[in-house]
Amino acid sequence: MLFYHHVRTLEHVYHDIVIATRLSHVTPEPKCLENGGCSVLGWDDPWHDAAMLYEPAYEWLAKEAGFWPLFSAVGSSEEDLYMTGYHNQFRRGKKQANDVLFSYSSLPDPKVFSDYDWWHLTLHGGQCLDGKHEPVKISLSDYERRLVLKPSWKASDWLRKARQQPHSVQVSTPQLDLRTADKVRCRNQQTRKQLIDIGFAPAQVEVKRLKVPRW
């Protein structure tokens, strides 16, 4: 069976409906102009990643979809789970976020599918080395738009692609009801207990570890 997979950190897990939020609106903006520009501070912090790299692409998709996107991977194989980044918490080295994986057998409309293999076309984030933090607006040609969104495709076409080509289909929705997930997976028993304590059913939650792939 195909599933829709969504990952979020434990601190942002609620036994409730969650909605898409701009990370740059809830993360303090660095004072780059006061510190000599973005190149001095480096460009590997959460605010820059969100506002300058990912959110221009999300804004482009929001205009196409009519809502700010909350992403899920589509598929039934373990390879599809890698698209969510759930496996990153099992990397050795620096402390990783405690991520929780929510998997659904179906999702209600509205939802918009996109081709993950072509999603890189939208990731043309702006440059802000002068510290002004003004990302460029993403503009795709009609041909590029069709590569990413395939507007002539029905949901069944997307699901067929997910079956035949794992790690290639993602879907965006304006919100998710975490309570209705068919499976809730986490990294250890301590996290499982925390999830059960906030309302998730014991039969719903399981511990699942993923090996970090070597591409």
C-alpha positions as CSV (number, residue, x, y, z in Angstrom):
1,M,0.0,0.0,0.0
2,L,1.2,3.5,-0.8
3,F,1.6,5.9,2.1
4,Y,2.1,9.6,2.5
5,H,4.9,10.4,4.9
6,H,5.5,13.6,6.8
7,V,8.3,14.3,9.3
8,R,8.5,16.9,12.0
9,T,10.6,17.4,15.1
10,L,9.2,16.2,18.4
11,E,8.9,19.7,19.8
12,H,6.5,20.5,17.0
13,V,4.3,17.4,17.3
14,Y,0.8,17.9,18.7
15,H,-2.1,15.5,19.0
16,D,-4.0,17.9,16.8
17,I,-4.2,19.5,13.4
18,V,-1.0,21.3,12.3
19,I,-0.8,23.9,9.6
20,A,2.0,25.0,7.3
21,T,4.1,27.9,8.8
22,R,7.0,30.0,7.3
23,L,10.0,29.0,9.4
24,S,11.5,32.4,8.8
25,H,8.5,34.0,10.6
26,V,9.1,31.9,13.8
27,T,13.0,32.0,13.7
28,P,14.9,35.1,14.8
29,E,16.4,36.9,11.8
30,P,20.2,37.4,12.1
31,K,21.4,41.0,12.2
32,C,23.7,40.6,9.3
33,L,24.1,44.3,8.4
34,E,25.3,45.0,11.9
35,N,27.8,42.2,11.7
36,G,29.5,43.0,8.4
37,G,27.1,41.0,6.1
38,C,25.9,37.5,5.7
39,S,29.3,36.2,4.4
40,V,30.8,37.0,7.8
41,L,28.3,35.1,9.8
42,G,28.2,32.2,7.4
43,W,25.1,30.9,5.6
44,D,24.3,27.7,7.4
45,D,21.8,28.8,10.0
46,P,18.1,27.9,10.1
47,W,16.9,31.4,9.2
48,H,19.0,31.8,6.1
49,D,18.3,28.2,5.0
50,A,14.5,28.9,5.3
51,A,14.2,32.5,4.0
52,M,16.8,32.5,1.3
53,L,16.9,29.0,-0.1
54,Y,13.7,27.1,0.5
55,E,10.9,29.7,1.0
56,P,11.3,31.3,-2.4
57,A,10.5,27.9,-3.8
58,Y,7.6,27.4,-1.3
59,E,6.2,30.8,-2.2
60,W,6.2,29.8,-5.9
61,L,4.4,26.6,-5.1
62,A,2.0,28.5,-2.8
63,K,0.9,30.7,-5.7
64,E,0.3,27.7,-7.9
65,A,-1.5,25.7,-5.2
66,G,-3.4,28.4,-3.4
67,F,-1.9,27.6,0.0
68,W,1.4,27.6,1.8
69,P,2.7,24.0,1.4
70,L,3.2,21.3,4.1
71,F,5.2,18.6,2.4
72,S,4.9,14.8,2.5
73,A,6.7,12.1,0.5
74,V,4.6,9.6,-1.5
75,G,5.4,5.9,-1.7
76,S,5.6,2.6,0.1
77,S,9.3,1.7,0.0
78,E,12.0,2.6,2.5
79,E,13.6,4.7,-0.2
80,D,10.6,7.0,-0.1
81,L,11.2,7.5,3.6
82,Y,14.6,9.0,2.8
83,M,12.9,11.8,1.0
84,T,11.5,13.0,4.3
85,G,14.9,13.3,6.0
86,Y,13.8,11.0,8.9
87,H,17.0,9.0,8.5
88,N,19.2,12.0,9.3
89,Q,18.7,11.7,13.0
90,F,20.6,8.4,13.0
91,R,23.8,10.0,11.6
92,R,26.8,9.9,13.8
93,G,28.5,13.0,15.0
94,K,26.7,16.2,16.1
95,K,23.5,16.0,17.9
96,Q,20.5,15.5,15.6
97,A,16.9,16.6,15.9
98,N,14.5,14.1,17.4
99,D,12.2,13.6,14.3
100,V,8.8,11.8,14.2
101,L,7.4,10.2,11.1
102,F,3.7,10.3,10.4
103,S,2.4,8.0,7.6
104,Y,-1.1,8.0,6.1
105,S,-2.9,5.7,3.7
106,S,-4.7,8.6,2.3
107,L,-4.9,12.4,2.5
108,P,-7.9,14.7,2.0
109,D,-8.0,17.4,-0.6
110,P,-6.7,20.0,-1.3
111,K,-3.4,18.5,-2.2
112,V,-0.9,19.2,-4.9
113,F,1.6,16.6,-6.2
114,S,5.0,17.6,-7.6
115,D,7.9,15.8,-9.2
116,Y,10.7,15.6,-6.8
117,D,13.2,14.8,-9.6
118,W,12.5,18.3,-11.0
119,W,11.9,20.2,-7.8
120,H,15.5,21.5,-8.0
121,L,14.2,23.9,-10.7
122,T,12.4,25.9,-8.0
123,L,15.4,26.0,-5.6
124,H,17.0,29.2,-7.0
125,G,17.2,31.0,-3.7
126,G,18.2,34.6,-3.6
127,Q,21.6,36.1,-2.8
128,C,22.0,38.2,0.4
129,L,25.7,38.7,1.0
130,D,25.0,42.5,1.5
131,G,22.8,41.6,4.5
132,K,19.6,43.0,3.0
133,H,17.9,39.6,3.0
134,E,15.9,40.1,-0.2
135,P,15.4,36.8,-1.9
136,V,14.7,36.6,-5.6
137,K,11.2,35.7,-6.8
138,I,11.2,32.3,-8.5
139,S,10.0,32.4,-12.1
140,L,9.8,29.2,-14.1
141,S,9.0,28.9,-17.8
142,D,5.8,27.1,-18.7
143,Y,7.8,24.1,-19.8
144,E,9.6,24.0,-16.4
145,R,6.3,24.4,-14.6
146,R,4.9,21.4,-16.4
147,L,7.9,19.3,-15.5
148,V,7.4,20.1,-11.8
149,L,3.6,20.0,-11.5
150,K,2.4,18.0,-14.6
151,P,-1.0,19.8,-14.5
152,S,-2.5,17.3,-16.9
153,W,-1.9,14.4,-14.6
154,K,-4.6,12.9,-12.3
155,A,-3.9,11.6,-8.8
156,S,-3.7,8.0,-10.2
157,D,-0.9,9.1,-12.6
158,W,1.1,10.4,-9.7
159,L,0.5,7.3,-7.6
160,R,1.6,5.1,-10.6
161,K,4.8,7.1,-10.8
162,A,5.4,6.7,-7.1
163,R,5.1,2.9,-7.4
164,Q,7.3,2.7,-10.5
165,Q,9.9,5.3,-9.5
166,P,10.4,5.4,-5.7
167,H,11.8,8.7,-4.2
168,S,10.3,10.8,-7.0
169,V,6.9,12.1,-5.9
170,Q,6.0,14.6,-3.1
171,V,2.7,16.1,-2.2
172,S,1.8,19.4,-0.4
173,T,-1.2,20.1,1.7
174,P,-2.2,23.2,3.8
175,Q,-2.5,21.2,7.0
176,L,-2.3,17.7,8.4
177,D,-4.3,16.0,11.2
178,L,-1.6,14.2,13.1
179,R,-4.2,12.3,15.1
180,T,-5.4,10.4,12.0
181,A,-2.0,9.0,10.9
182,D,-2.1,5.3,10.3
183,K,1.4,4.9,11.7
184,V,3.6,7.1,13.9
185,R,7.2,6.2,14.0
186,C,10.0,7.5,16.2
187,R,13.6,6.7,17.1
188,N,13.4,5.2,20.6
189,Q,11.2,4.0,23.4
190,Q,11.5,7.2,25.3
191,T,10.1,9.2,22.4
192,R,7.4,6.6,21.9
193,K,6.3,7.1,25.6
194,Q,6.2,10.9,25.1
195,L,4.0,10.5,22.0
196,I,1.6,8.2,23.9
197,D,1.5,10.6,26.8
198,I,0.3,13.4,24.6
199,G,-2.5,11.3,23.2
200,F,-1.4,8.9,20.4
201,A,-2.6,5.3,20.8
202,P,0.0,2.7,21.8
203,A,-0.9,0.6,18.8
204,Q,-0.3,3.6,16.5
205,V,3.2,4.4,17.6
206,E,6.3,2.2,16.9
207,V,10.1,2.6,17.0
208,K,11.7,2.6,13.6
209,R,15.4,3.1,12.9
210,L,16.7,3.8,9.4
211,K,20.2,3.2,8.1
212,V,21.9,6.3,6.7
213,P,22.3,5.6,3.0
214,R,25.6,5.8,1.2
215,W,24.6,7.2,-2.2
